[in-house]
Amino acid sequence: MGIALLLLSLFFGTVGVLTLLGFYLRVWASGNEVYYSGVSGSLRQAFVFSLAVFGILYLRFLKVLTWWDGLLVFFAAILLDLYLKRKK
């Protein structure tokens, strides 16, 4: 139970940090113009890439992770993000 709570809090912490980084990069790229519609995109990307990171960690925990499996998980996350962006 303790490990599950640790991993859950680590997941939400990762989502939060990646959301803030993504939003900051969007503000920086737009010339310091703050627009709050970018928060939902940043949150979506942070959630998808946090799932990918924890998927890779889970494969590593099972000791079945190889470098090409990590690349496949990463590219699957990119494709999922593109699909969700297109669906919106």
ChimeraX commands (.cxc) that place a marker at each C-alpha (Angstrom):
marker #1 position 0.00,0.00,0.00 radius 0.5
marker #1 position 2.85,2.38,0.81 radius 0.5
marker #1 position 4.56,1.84,-2.56 radius 0.5
marker #1 position 1.29,2.42,-4.42 radius 0.5
marker #1 position 0.73,5.73,-2.63 radius 0.5
marker #1 position 4.32,6.77,-3.30 radius 0.5
marker #1 position 3.98,6.01,-7.02 radius 0.5
marker #1 position 0.60,7.74,-7.19 radius 0.5
marker #1 position 1.95,10.90,-5.58 radius 0.5
marker #1 position 5.02,10.74,-7.82 radius 0.5
marker #1 position 2.73,10.47,-10.87 radius 0.5
marker #1 position 0.66,13.50,-9.89 radius 0.5
marker #1 position 3.81,15.43,-9.03 radius 0.5
marker #1 position 5.22,14.62,-12.45 radius 0.5
marker #1 position 1.98,15.72,-14.11 radius 0.5
marker #1 position 2.08,18.99,-12.18 radius 0.5
marker #1 position 5.70,19.77,-12.99 radius 0.5
marker #1 position 5.30,18.91,-16.67 radius 0.5
marker #1 position 2.14,21.01,-16.86 radius 0.5
marker #1 position 3.92,24.03,-15.44 radius 0.5
marker #1 position 6.91,23.51,-17.75 radius 0.5
marker #1 position 4.66,23.11,-20.79 radius 0.5
marker #1 position 2.65,26.21,-19.93 radius 0.5
marker #1 position 5.82,28.22,-19.33 radius 0.5
marker #1 position 7.24,27.13,-22.69 radius 0.5
marker #1 position 3.99,28.11,-24.42 radius 0.5
marker #1 position 4.09,31.56,-22.80 radius 0.5
marker #1 position 7.77,31.98,-23.67 radius 0.5
marker #1 position 7.24,30.89,-27.29 radius 0.5
marker #1 position 4.33,33.29,-27.75 radius 0.5
marker #1 position 6.40,36.31,-26.74 radius 0.5
marker #1 position 5.35,36.48,-23.07 radius 0.5
marker #1 position 1.68,36.76,-23.96 radius 0.5
marker #1 position -0.20,34.86,-21.28 radius 0.5
marker #1 position -3.18,32.93,-22.57 radius 0.5
marker #1 position -4.91,30.48,-20.31 radius 0.5
marker #1 position -6.30,28.31,-23.08 radius 0.5
marker #1 position -2.83,26.75,-23.24 radius 0.5
marker #1 position -3.25,25.21,-19.80 radius 0.5
marker #1 position -5.55,22.44,-21.05 radius 0.5
marker #1 position -3.09,21.47,-23.79 radius 0.5
marker #1 position -0.22,21.50,-21.34 radius 0.5
marker #1 position -2.19,19.35,-18.90 radius 0.5
marker #1 position -3.09,16.85,-21.63 radius 0.5
marker #1 position 0.52,16.55,-22.77 radius 0.5
marker #1 position 1.80,16.26,-19.21 radius 0.5
marker #1 position -0.69,13.48,-18.44 radius 0.5
marker #1 position 0.19,11.52,-21.58 radius 0.5
marker #1 position 3.94,11.83,-21.11 radius 0.5
marker #1 position 3.68,10.99,-17.41 radius 0.5
marker #1 position 1.83,7.82,-18.40 radius 0.5
marker #1 position 4.66,7.06,-20.81 radius 0.5
marker #1 position 7.31,7.64,-18.14 radius 0.5
marker #1 position 5.51,5.41,-15.67 radius 0.5
marker #1 position 4.95,2.79,-18.37 radius 0.5
marker #1 position 8.69,2.74,-18.98 radius 0.5
marker #1 position 9.32,2.55,-15.22 radius 0.5
marker #1 position 6.88,-0.35,-14.96 radius 0.5
marker #1 position 8.66,-2.21,-17.76 radius 0.5
marker #1 position 11.95,-1.54,-15.97 radius 0.5
marker #1 position 10.45,-2.88,-12.73 radius 0.5
marker #1 position 9.50,-6.08,-14.54 radius 0.5
marker #1 position 13.05,-6.20,-15.98 radius 0.5
marker #1 position 11.77,-6.46,-19.56 radius 0.5
marker #1 position 12.71,-2.96,-20.70 radius 0.5
marker #1 position 15.03,-2.62,-23.67 radius 0.5
marker #1 position 15.88,0.58,-25.47 radius 0.5
marker #1 position 13.55,-0.10,-28.40 radius 0.5
marker #1 position 10.66,-0.83,-26.03 radius 0.5
marker #1 position 11.26,2.55,-24.43 radius 0.5
marker #1 position 11.24,4.18,-27.85 radius 0.5
marker #1 position 7.99,2.42,-28.73 radius 0.5
marker #1 position 6.33,3.64,-25.54 radius 0.5
marker #1 position 7.62,7.16,-26.21 radius 0.5
marker #1 position 6.34,7.17,-29.81 radius 0.5
marker #1 position 3.03,5.70,-28.67 radius 0.5
marker #1 position 2.72,8.63,-26.26 radius 0.5
marker #1 position 3.41,11.06,-29.09 radius 0.5
marker #1 position 0.80,9.38,-31.29 radius 0.5
marker #1 position -1.74,9.38,-28.45 radius 0.5
marker #1 position -1.12,13.08,-27.83 radius 0.5
marker #1 position -1.53,13.86,-31.54 radius 0.5
marker #1 position -4.76,11.85,-31.63 radius 0.5
marker #1 position -6.17,13.63,-28.58 radius 0.5
marker #1 position -5.14,17.01,-30.01 radius 0.5
marker #1 position -6.79,16.21,-33.33 radius 0.5
marker #1 position -9.93,14.89,-31.65 radius 0.5
marker #1 position -10.35,18.12,-29.70 radius 0.5
marker link #1:1,2 radius 0.2
marker link #1:2,3 radius 0.2
marker link #1:3,4 radius 0.2
marker link #1:4,5 radius 0.2
marker link #1:5,6 radius 0.2
marker link #1:6,7 radius 0.2
marker link #1:7,8 radius 0.2
marker link #1:8,9 radius 0.2
marker link #1:9,10 radius 0.2
marker link #1:10,11 radius 0.2
marker link #1:11,12 radius 0.2
marker link #1:12,13 radius 0.2
marker link #1:13,14 radius 0.2
marker link #1:14,15 radius 0.2
marker link #1:15,16 radius 0.2
marker link #1:16,17 radius 0.2
marker link #1:17,18 radius 0.2
marker link #1:18,19 radius 0.2
marker link #1:19,20 radius 0.2
marker link #1:20,21 radius 0.2
marker link #1:21,22 radius 0.2
marker link #1:22,23 radius 0.2
marker link #1:23,24 radius 0.2
marker link #1:24,25 radius 0.2
marker link #1:25,26 radius 0.2
marker link #1:26,27 radius 0.2
marker link #1:27,28 radius 0.2
marker link #1:28,29 radius 0.2
marker link #1:29,30 radius 0.2
marker link #1:30,31 radius 0.2
marker link #1:31,32 radius 0.2
marker link #1:32,33 radius 0.2
marker link #1:33,34 radius 0.2
marker link #1:34,35 radius 0.2
marker link #1:35,36 radius 0.2
marker link #1:36,37 radius 0.2
marker link #1:37,38 radius 0.2
marker link #1:38,39 radius 0.2
marker link #1:39,40 radius 0.2
marker link #1:40,41 radius 0.2
marker link #1:41,42 radius 0.2
marker link #1:42,43 radius 0.2
marker link #1:43,44 radius 0.2
marker link #1:44,45 radius 0.2
marker link #1:45,46 radius 0.2
marker link #1:46,47 radius 0.2
marker link #1:47,48 radius 0.2
marker link #1:48,49 radius 0.2
marker link #1:49,50 radius 0.2
marker link #1:50,51 radius 0.2
marker link #1:51,52 radius 0.2
marker link #1:52,53 radius 0.2
marker link #1:53,54 radius 0.2
marker link #1:54,55 radius 0.2
marker link #1:55,56 radius 0.2
marker link #1:56,57 radius 0.2
marker link #1:57,58 radius 0.2
marker link #1:58,59 radius 0.2
marker link #1:59,60 radius 0.2
marker link #1:60,61 radius 0.2
marker link #1:61,62 radius 0.2
marker link #1:62,63 radius 0.2
marker link #1:63,64 radius 0.2
marker link #1:64,65 radius 0.2
marker link #1:65,66 radius 0.2
marker link #1:66,67 radius 0.2
marker link #1:67,68 radius 0.2
marker link #1:68,69 radius 0.2
marker link #1:69,70 radius 0.2
marker link #1:70,71 radius 0.2
marker link #1:71,72 radius 0.2
marker link #1:72,73 radius 0.2
marker link #1:73,74 radius 0.2
marker link #1:74,75 radius 0.2
marker link #1:75,76 radius 0.2
marker link #1:76,77 radius 0.2
marker link #1:77,78 radius 0.2
marker link #1:78,79 radius 0.2
marker link #1:79,80 radius 0.2
marker link #1:80,81 radius 0.2
marker link #1:81,82 radius 0.2
marker link #1:82,83 radius 0.2
marker link #1:83,84 radius 0.2
marker link #1:84,85 radius 0.2
marker link #1:85,86 radius 0.2
marker link #1:86,87 radius 0.2
marker link #1:87,88 radius 0.2
view
